[in-house]
Amino acid sequence: MSLLNGFASPVAQAQQTFRLILKALSEPGVTVRLTDAPQWPPLDAATTATLLTLADGETPLLLGPALSSEQVLTNLRFHTGAPQASSAADAVFAVTDHRLQPADLQALPHGDELAPEQGATLIVQLADLQSGAPLRLSGPGIAHSRTIAPPLPEALRRYLLARPQPFPLGLDVILTCGDALLAIPRTTHLEEC
């Protein structure tokens, strides 16, 4: 098993990536590009860079079966110190793809009234970010509304439209494809166009 390259310049690239992720989270639906990011197949470059930037020894990770390999897990432990979550309920970050099911969403932590910040961040790798049915976003960080059209897994689409947990509870969602990323934080309201 070999170690894969992380950021070529860890401090500078992690800072730059953090700023871009923050932009995506504070301006929901805006696509940012994480250029020069390493890629650890089957993780795409945006997912790899996000985990290299945000994960650490106190953020258990849950990787979907199709995205989990011993090489990826070893490299995540080496570069970030992040442990593998023992169950979905323990995950701070969960990474999945189009195979996401409703039970997967329900199993993740959504926070509670005393600790809403303990809701997980769900990273979903997609084939693209623009070939799905259009959704209108509104809420903080959006002047009026913004339209996106990622090909969301049906379970995630239903979850985002319903937002079953009252604010401030819920999941923050990051969608990735290649080196591109857009975010839908729990504060964002979605409706079908």
Number of C-alpha atoms within 10 A of each C-alpha: 8 7 12 16 12 20 19 11 8 13 11 11 20 19 12 15 23 18 12 19 25 13 17 22 24 17 21 29 28 18 19 18 19 23 15 13 24 21 19 19 13 14 24 20 24 30 28 24 27 21 21 25 21 15 21 17 12 11 20 20 28 25 21 16 11 12 18 16 15 9 15 20 17 19 21 24 17 14 19 19 17 23 20 19 17 11 12 20 16 19 25 22 27 22 24 22 21 15 13 17 14 13 9 16 19 12 13 23 22 23 17 16 11 7 11 16 17 18 22 26 23 23 24 23 24 20 14 16 20 13 12 13 13 15 21 16 21 19 17 15 17 15 9 9 15 16 17 21 16 22 17 24 17 14 16 19 18 13 17 23 13 12 19 11 14 11 13 16 22 27 27 20 22 24 25 29 20 21 19 18 28 27 25 23 23 23 21 22 19 22 14 11 11
